[in-house]
Amino acid sequence: MVFGVGDPDADVLFVGEAPGADEDREGVPFIGRSGQLLTSLLAEIGLRREDVFIANVLKCRPPDNRNPARAEIAHCREYLDAQLALIQPLVVCTLGNFATRLLREGPERITDIRGRPEIVTLGTRTVRLLPMLHPAAALYKRTNIELLRADIGLLPELLALGAPEQTAAPPAEPVATEELIAPQEPVAREEPVAHGEPSAPAEPPQLDLF
């Protein structure tokens, strides 16, 4: 089980998709090449990995490295909601399509809404939500690194705004995940690479994740 890591009183919470091979082995999220890239870009704006909290939609690695299933997402949602309630972040950064669609409860693709902060209520907590490209997308397509850098570069300004006005949320209803997650082709998640850059796959992975 890969629950999460970081400052339990963090102002910034990152939410990814699911643990990869490295994360499954070590029990810590984002410690592979995607995590190294995220850590490096955070340092550029003066944030350490220890200053934020990092979690995933799923707390366990899907078998055969496949995409998260609807039932798995629904089962793990309560743990993510509990993390949000305990940490009480000011800003929630959703990395990639799975996390973004789940927390926004909308069908938009990450490539269409990345870098556009909005105010949303998650459970009983109102936060500034910032959709971002997943670091794995930047590793696969190097030009995406600048887009991810621009997304992360918005954090200082958002944090300076402070917490949005907290509004009383109505009783939570079960999330109809089957309505948010469309059928999709398998996605090749990041695996350990022995030397240098990852070799090009025979068929490019669908990094939109949905």
CORURLIN-V843243 format. One record per residue. N is the residue number from 0. RES is the residue in one small letter. PSI is psi in whole degrees, -180 to 180 (999 if undefined). Layout:
BEGIN
n:N res:RES psi:PSI
n:N res:RES psi:PSI
END
This chain:
BEGIN
n:0 res:m psi:130
n:1 res:v psi:93
n:2 res:f psi:-48
n:3 res:g psi:169
n:4 res:v psi:149
n:5 res:g psi:-163
n:6 res:d psi:119
n:7 res:p psi:-11
n:8 res:d psi:26
n:9 res:a psi:148
n:10 res:d psi:-17
n:11 res:v psi:128
n:12 res:l psi:122
n:13 res:f psi:136
n:14 res:v psi:116
n:15 res:g psi:-156
n:16 res:e psi:-70
n:17 res:a psi:158
n:18 res:p psi:145
n:19 res:g psi:-166
n:20 res:a psi:-46
n:21 res:d psi:-43
n:22 res:e psi:-39
n:23 res:d psi:-38
n:24 res:r psi:-39
n:25 res:e psi:-16
n:26 res:g psi:19
n:27 res:v psi:131
n:28 res:p psi:149
n:29 res:f psi:58
n:30 res:i psi:-4
n:31 res:g psi:-157
n:32 res:r psi:-34
n:33 res:s psi:-43
n:34 res:g psi:-37
n:35 res:q psi:-39
n:36 res:l psi:-44
n:37 res:l psi:-44
n:38 res:t psi:-42
n:39 res:s psi:-43
n:40 res:l psi:-33
n:41 res:l psi:-40
n:42 res:a psi:-30
n:43 res:e psi:-24
n:44 res:i psi:14
n:45 res:g psi:18
n:46 res:l psi:136
n:47 res:r psi:157
n:48 res:r psi:-35
n:49 res:e psi:-14
n:50 res:d psi:-15
n:51 res:v psi:175
n:52 res:f psi:138
n:53 res:i psi:128
n:54 res:a psi:180
n:55 res:n psi:161
n:56 res:v psi:-49
n:57 res:l psi:145
n:58 res:k psi:-6
n:59 res:c psi:153
n:60 res:r psi:129
n:61 res:p psi:144
n:62 res:p psi:141
n:63 res:d psi:21
n:64 res:n psi:25
n:65 res:r psi:175
n:66 res:n psi:152
n:67 res:p psi:140
n:68 res:a psi:158
n:69 res:r psi:-44
n:70 res:a psi:-36
n:71 res:e psi:-42
n:72 res:i psi:-44
n:73 res:a psi:-39
n:74 res:h psi:-38
n:75 res:c psi:-11
n:76 res:r psi:-38
n:77 res:e psi:-32
n:78 res:y psi:-40
n:79 res:l psi:-42
n:80 res:d psi:-40
n:81 res:a psi:-39
n:82 res:q psi:-43
n:83 res:l psi:-43
n:84 res:a psi:-36
n:85 res:l psi:-42
n:86 res:i psi:-36
n:87 res:q psi:59
n:88 res:p psi:159
n:89 res:l psi:-38
n:90 res:v psi:133
n:91 res:v psi:121
n:92 res:c psi:117
n:93 res:t psi:124
n:94 res:l psi:107
n:95 res:g psi:-179
n:96 res:n psi:-42
n:97 res:f psi:-54
n:98 res:a psi:-40
n:99 res:t psi:-46
n:100 res:r psi:-36
n:101 res:l psi:-48
n:102 res:l psi:-27
n:103 res:r psi:-17
n:104 res:e psi:48
n:105 res:g psi:163
n:106 res:p psi:1
n:107 res:e psi:146
n:108 res:r psi:147
n:109 res:i psi:-34
n:110 res:t psi:-20
n:111 res:d psi:-23
n:112 res:i psi:2
n:113 res:r psi:145
n:114 res:g psi:13
n:115 res:r psi:95
n:116 res:p psi:149
n:117 res:e psi:164
n:118 res:i psi:124
n:119 res:v psi:157
n:120 res:t psi:121
n:121 res:l psi:106
n:122 res:g psi:-117
n:123 res:t psi:7
n:124 res:r psi:126
n:125 res:t psi:126
n:126 res:v psi:168
n:127 res:r psi:115
n:128 res:l psi:130
n:129 res:l psi:104
n:130 res:p psi:136
n:131 res:m psi:156
n:132 res:l psi:149
n:133 res:h psi:139
n:134 res:p psi:-30
n:135 res:a psi:-32
n:136 res:a psi:-35
n:137 res:a psi:-34
n:138 res:l psi:-36
n:139 res:y psi:-39
n:140 res:k psi:104
n:141 res:r psi:-28
n:142 res:t psi:-19
n:143 res:n psi:-14
n:144 res:i psi:-41
n:145 res:e psi:-34
n:146 res:l psi:-43
n:147 res:l psi:-38
n:148 res:r psi:-41
n:149 res:a psi:-39
n:150 res:d psi:-50
n:151 res:i psi:-31
n:152 res:g psi:-13
n:153 res:l psi:-15
n:154 res:l psi:-46
n:155 res:p psi:-41
n:156 res:e psi:-42
n:157 res:l psi:-41
n:158 res:l psi:-35
n:159 res:a psi:-24
n:160 res:l psi:-20
n:161 res:g psi:-173
n:162 res:a psi:139
n:163 res:p psi:164
n:164 res:e psi:130
n:165 res:q psi:126
n:166 res:t psi:146
n:167 res:a psi:125
n:168 res:a psi:143
n:169 res:p psi:164
n:170 res:p psi:134
n:171 res:a psi:141
n:172 res:e psi:152
n:173 res:p psi:137
n:174 res:v psi:126
n:175 res:a psi:77
n:176 res:t psi:-28
n:177 res:e psi:-21
n:178 res:e psi:-18
n:179 res:l psi:-23
n:180 res:i psi:111
n:181 res:a psi:154
n:182 res:p psi:148
n:183 res:q psi:165
n:184 res:e psi:154
n:185 res:p psi:145
n:186 res:v psi:132
n:187 res:a psi:107
n:188 res:r psi:162
n:189 res:e psi:134
n:190 res:e psi:161
n:191 res:p psi:141
n:192 res:v psi:130
n:193 res:a psi:-48
n:194 res:h psi:140
n:195 res:g psi:-157
n:196 res:e psi:155
n:197 res:p psi:141
n:198 res:s psi:153
n:199 res:a psi:131
n:200 res:p psi:158
n:201 res:a psi:-40
n:202 res:e psi:122
n:203 res:p psi:134
n:204 res:p psi:152
n:205 res:q psi:89
n:206 res:l psi:-4
n:207 res:d psi:-18
n:208 res:l psi:-9
n:209 res:f psi:999
END
